[in-house]
Amino acid sequence: MIDFAFAILFILFLGFGIMLGMNLGEGWAQGCVTRRDYLIANLKIYGIGVVGIAVCMALTVYVVTGIPFGIIVGGMAGCKMGFGESVGPWKFIDKTFRVNKDHLRRSKNGNAEAVRRARKEGTPEPELMSVAGSGTPDKKKKPKGKN
């Protein structure tokens, strides 16, 4: 009976850790401009998770190790979603399962870094195409009532 309760509590703590990691990873990825920044954010998440697991094991509170495990898992996913581009092993996963097509498109785009830099600085994103000549010229409008 105790093993079942341990498993249920571990799953609850794991879910909490995943939610915490998603928020942490997504927040850090918003500030990432280059792929190097993205890698550093992932390494920070791994570091927090490993230190958390080590502390839980040293204190022999094994059921709470679900939180740092969840931080690692949720942090990786949140970092990828916040970065908005398929990078590293995520690119293989996105291609294989045909998901996140927008992230794949951005990874092939040449100005992806400029878009991320604009997002970080809060400036408008660079235009992908000009809409100045939309093909429908403005027609002179006649005032109402006059022919």
C-alpha positions as CSV (number, residue, x, y, z in Angstrom):
1,M,0.0,0.0,0.0
2,I,2.8,2.4,0.8
3,D,4.4,1.8,-2.6
4,F,1.1,2.8,-4.3
5,A,0.9,6.0,-2.3
6,F,4.6,6.7,-3.1
7,A,3.9,6.3,-6.8
8,I,0.8,8.6,-6.7
9,L,2.7,11.3,-4.8
10,F,5.7,11.0,-7.1
11,I,3.4,11.5,-10.1
12,L,1.8,14.5,-8.5
13,F,5.2,16.1,-7.7
14,L,6.3,15.2,-11.3
15,G,3.3,17.1,-12.7
16,F,4.1,20.1,-10.5
17,G,7.7,20.0,-11.6
18,I,6.7,19.8,-15.3
19,M,4.5,22.9,-15.0
20,L,7.2,24.7,-13.1
21,G,9.9,23.7,-15.7
22,M,7.6,24.8,-18.6
23,N,7.3,28.3,-17.1
24,L,11.0,28.5,-16.3
25,G,12.1,27.3,-19.7
26,E,9.7,29.4,-21.7
27,G,10.7,32.5,-19.7
28,W,14.4,31.9,-20.3
29,A,13.9,31.1,-24.0
30,Q,12.2,34.4,-24.6
31,G,15.5,36.1,-23.9
32,C,17.5,33.8,-26.1
33,V,18.7,35.3,-29.4
34,T,21.3,32.8,-30.7
35,R,21.4,29.1,-30.6
36,R,24.2,29.4,-28.1
37,D,21.9,31.3,-25.7
38,Y,19.4,28.5,-26.2
39,L,22.0,25.9,-25.3
40,I,23.0,27.8,-22.2
41,A,19.4,28.1,-21.1
42,N,19.0,24.3,-21.5
43,L,22.2,23.7,-19.5
44,K,20.9,26.0,-16.7
45,I,17.7,23.9,-16.5
46,Y,19.8,20.6,-16.4
47,G,21.9,22.1,-13.7
48,I,19.0,23.1,-11.5
49,G,17.4,19.7,-12.0
50,V,20.6,17.7,-11.2
51,V,21.3,19.8,-8.1
52,G,17.7,19.4,-7.0
53,I,17.8,15.6,-7.4
54,A,21.1,15.5,-5.5
55,V,19.6,17.5,-2.6
56,C,16.5,15.3,-2.5
57,M,18.6,12.1,-2.5
58,A,20.9,13.5,0.2
59,L,18.0,14.3,2.4
60,T,16.4,10.9,1.6
61,V,13.1,12.5,0.5
62,Y,12.8,10.3,-2.6
63,V,9.2,11.1,-3.3
64,V,10.1,14.8,-3.8
65,T,12.6,13.9,-6.6
66,G,9.6,14.1,-8.9
67,I,9.9,17.9,-8.8
68,P,13.4,18.3,-10.2
69,F,12.8,15.5,-12.7
70,G,9.7,17.4,-13.9
71,I,11.7,20.7,-14.0
72,I,14.2,19.0,-16.4
73,V,11.5,17.5,-18.6
74,G,9.2,20.6,-18.6
75,G,12.1,23.0,-18.9
76,M,13.4,21.3,-22.1
77,A,9.9,21.5,-23.7
78,G,9.2,25.0,-22.5
79,C,12.6,26.2,-23.7
80,K,11.9,24.7,-27.1
81,M,8.5,26.3,-27.3
82,G,9.6,29.6,-26.1
83,F,12.6,29.7,-28.5
84,G,10.1,29.1,-31.4
85,E,12.4,27.1,-33.6
86,S,13.4,23.5,-34.2
87,V,16.9,23.1,-32.9
88,G,19.1,20.0,-32.3
89,P,17.3,16.8,-31.6
90,W,13.9,18.7,-31.7
91,K,14.4,19.2,-35.4
92,F,14.6,15.4,-36.0
93,I,11.5,14.9,-33.8
94,D,9.5,17.6,-35.6
95,K,10.5,16.2,-39.0
96,T,9.8,12.6,-38.1
97,F,6.4,13.2,-36.5
98,R,5.5,16.1,-38.8
99,V,4.6,18.5,-36.0
100,N,5.5,22.1,-35.3
101,K,5.8,22.9,-39.0
102,D,6.0,26.6,-38.1
103,H,9.1,25.9,-36.0
104,L,10.7,23.9,-38.8
105,R,10.0,26.7,-41.3
106,R,11.6,29.2,-38.9
107,S,14.7,27.1,-38.5
108,K,15.2,27.2,-42.3
109,N,14.5,30.9,-42.5
110,G,17.6,33.1,-42.8
111,N,16.4,35.9,-40.6
112,A,15.3,33.8,-37.7
113,E,17.9,35.4,-35.4
114,A,16.8,38.9,-36.4
115,V,13.2,38.0,-35.5
116,R,14.3,36.7,-32.1
117,R,16.5,39.8,-31.5
118,A,13.5,42.0,-32.3
119,R,11.3,40.0,-29.9
120,K,13.8,40.3,-27.1
121,E,14.3,44.0,-27.6
122,G,10.5,44.7,-28.0
123,T,11.0,46.2,-31.5
124,P,8.8,45.3,-34.5
125,E,9.8,42.1,-36.2
126,P,11.5,42.5,-39.7
127,E,9.0,42.1,-42.6
128,L,9.2,39.0,-44.6
129,M,7.5,40.6,-47.7
130,S,6.5,44.0,-48.7
131,V,2.8,44.8,-48.7
132,A,3.2,48.3,-50.2
133,G,1.9,47.3,-53.6
134,S,-0.9,45.0,-52.7
135,G,-2.2,44.9,-56.3
136,T,-5.5,46.6,-55.6
137,P,-5.1,50.3,-56.4
138,D,-7.2,52.8,-54.4
139,K,-10.1,54.1,-56.6
140,K,-11.1,57.7,-56.2
141,K,-14.2,57.8,-54.2
142,K,-17.0,60.1,-55.2
143,P,-18.7,62.0,-52.4
144,K,-22.2,60.7,-51.6
145,G,-25.0,62.3,-53.4
146,K,-22.9,63.6,-56.3
147,N,-22.6,61.7,-59.6
